[in-house]
Amino acid sequence: MSRNLKVRIIVGVGMLIAAVVSLYTFNGFPFKILYTLFALMAAIELFSFFTKKVTTLGMILAIIELIFLVGSIIFMTRTDLHDFWYIVLGVCGYDTCAYVFGKLFGGKIFGKSRPFPSISKNKTWEGTIFGVVCSMLVVAIYMIVTKEDDLFFLFCGPLAVIGDLFESYLKRQFHVKDSNEIVFKLKFFRGLEYLVGGSEGHGGFLDRLDSIAFASSVLILLGYIF
């Protein structure tokens, strides 16, 4: 097992335990504070992009990403444990399965072509497709077990793909490799970035929250509409 994957697993499990414990404490108030702090750190990383070359398109995309982060804060401060598990199983299920299947089968089934070569060249057809399918299956199983029919949450996987691609495209506009590569150089933030595996070249708060921010923003919008 690579060090990269080990760190991903440790960080993911640690964040999940912290979130669940927080949701069970004081009616979930610590969780709301915890997620808001994470989102604020992601916003700091986002604003640090402006120390790079700024374009009109980049600025627009950054504002949209900030709206997603705010939307996710609204969703998470209104959520309960039931909806939280939908997000975790849907979004994190996609992220985990896409990474695992991409590593195991990337290029072996659909060839060496990439689904999004100009945005995220490391994504494979195998990882993307199996990640989405597994995400929808896991959410569907959770619906059956809990006897709920919140069908909108079935789209967590596809929404996670879009959210991840949006952030990748945003970083390309600012010529940023990792979302924390600027703030990570500051001693004060370095310790905080370790919490989300930022030292491994795949991290940062924004990288951890991009899919969740987009998915939860879309879901809360759909909730208001329907």
Backbone hydrogen bonds, N-H to C=O, Kabsch-Sander energy under -0.5 kcal/mol:
donor,donor_aa,acceptor,acceptor_aa,energy
6,K,2,S,-2.2
7,V,3,R,-2.5
8,R,4,N,-2.1
9,I,5,L,-2.5
10,I,6,K,-2.6
11,V,7,V,-2.9
12,G,8,R,-2.6
13,V,9,I,-2.7
14,G,10,I,-2.4
15,M,11,V,-2.6
16,L,12,G,-2.1
17,I,13,V,-2.6
18,A,14,G,-2.2
19,A,15,M,-2.3
20,V,16,L,-2.6
21,V,17,I,-2.6
22,S,18,A,-2.1
23,L,19,A,-2.3
24,Y,20,V,-1.6
25,T,22,S,-1.1
28,G,25,T,-1.3
29,F,25,T,-0.5
29,F,26,F,-1.5
31,F,22,S,-0.7
32,K,28,G,-1.8
33,I,29,F,-2.0
34,L,30,P,-2.9
35,Y,31,F,-3.0
36,T,32,K,-2.0
37,L,33,I,-2.3
38,F,34,L,-2.1
39,A,35,Y,-2.7
40,L,36,T,-2.3
41,M,37,L,-2.2
42,A,38,F,-2.2
43,A,39,A,-2.1
44,I,40,L,-2.1
45,E,41,M,-2.1
46,L,42,A,-2.2
47,F,43,A,-2.8
48,S,44,I,-1.7
49,F,45,E,-0.6
49,F,46,L,-1.2
50,F,47,F,-1.5
51,T,48,S,-1.7
52,K,49,F,-2.4
59,M,55,T,-2.4
60,I,56,T,-2.2
61,L,57,L,-2.6
62,A,58,G,-2.3
63,I,59,M,-2.1
64,I,60,I,-2.2
65,E,61,L,-2.5
66,L,62,A,-2.1
67,I,63,I,-2.0
68,F,64,I,-2.1
69,L,65,E,-2.1
70,V,66,L,-2.3
71,G,67,I,-2.8
72,S,68,F,-2.4
73,I,69,L,-1.8
74,I,70,V,-2.2
75,F,71,G,-2.4
76,M,72,S,-2.9
77,T,73,I,-2.3
78,R,74,I,-0.8
78,R,75,F,-0.8
79,T,75,F,-0.9
84,F,80,D,-2.3
85,W,81,L,-2.0
86,Y,82,H,-1.3
87,I,83,D,-2.1
88,V,84,F,-2.7
89,L,85,W,-2.9
90,G,86,Y,-2.6
91,V,87,I,-2.7
92,C,87,I,-0.8
92,C,88,V,-0.9
93,G,88,V,-0.8
94,Y,90,G,-1.4
95,D,91,V,-2.5
96,T,92,C,-2.6
97,C,93,G,-2.3
98,A,94,Y,-3.0
99,Y,95,D,-1.8
100,V,96,T,-2.6
101,F,97,C,-2.9
102,G,98,A,-1.8
103,K,99,Y,-2.0
104,L,100,V,-2.4
105,F,101,F,-3.0
106,G,102,G,-1.3
108,K,105,F,-2.6
109,I,105,F,-0.7
119,I,116,F,-1.2
120,S,116,F,-2.6
123,K,120,S,-1.3
125,W,113,S,-0.6
128,T,124,T,-2.4
129,I,125,W,-2.8
130,F,126,E,-2.3
131,G,127,G,-1.9
132,V,128,T,-2.2
133,V,129,I,-2.5
134,C,130,F,-2.6
135,S,131,G,-2.1
136,M,132,V,-2.4
137,L,133,V,-2.4
138,V,134,C,-2.7
139,V,135,S,-2.2
140,A,136,M,-2.3
141,I,137,L,-2.6
142,Y,138,V,-2.2
143,M,139,V,-2.2
144,I,140,A,-2.1
145,V,141,I,-2.6
146,T,142,Y,-2.4
147,K,143,M,-1.0
148,E,143,M,-1.8
151,L,149,D,-2.2
153,F,150,D,-1.6
154,L,151,L,-1.8
155,F,152,F,-1.8
156,C,153,F,-1.7
157,G,154,L,-0.5
159,L,155,F,-2.6
160,A,156,C,-2.2
161,V,157,G,-1.8
162,I,158,P,-2.0
163,G,159,L,-2.7
164,D,160,A,-2.3
165,L,161,V,-2.5
166,F,162,I,-2.7
167,E,163,G,-1.9
168,S,164,D,-2.1
169,Y,165,L,-2.7
170,L,166,F,-2.4
171,K,167,E,-2.5
172,R,168,S,-1.9
173,Q,169,Y,-1.8
174,F,170,L,-1.2
175,H,172,R,-0.8
176,V,171,K,-2.9
180,N,203,G,-0.7
181,E,178,D,-1.8
184,F,180,N,-2.5
185,K,182,I,-1.1
186,L,183,V,-1.7
190,R,186,L,-1.6
191,G,187,K,-0.9
192,L,188,F,-0.5
193,E,189,F,-2.5
194,Y,190,R,-1.3
195,L,191,G,-0.6
195,L,192,L,-1.1
196,V,193,E,-1.1
197,G,194,Y,-1.6
198,G,193,E,-2.7
200,E,197,G,-1.7
201,G,198,G,-1.1
202,H,197,G,-0.6
204,G,196,V,-0.6
208,R,204,G,-1.5
209,L,205,F,-1.7
210,D,206,L,-1.5
213,A,209,L,-3.4
214,F,210,D,-1.9
215,A,211,S,-2.7
216,S,212,I,-2.7
217,S,213,A,-1.6
218,V,214,F,-2.3
219,L,215,A,-2.4
220,I,216,S,-2.4
221,L,217,S,-1.7
222,L,218,V,-2.6
223,G,219,L,-2.3
224,Y,220,I,-1.9
225,I,221,L,-2.0
226,F,222,L,-2.9
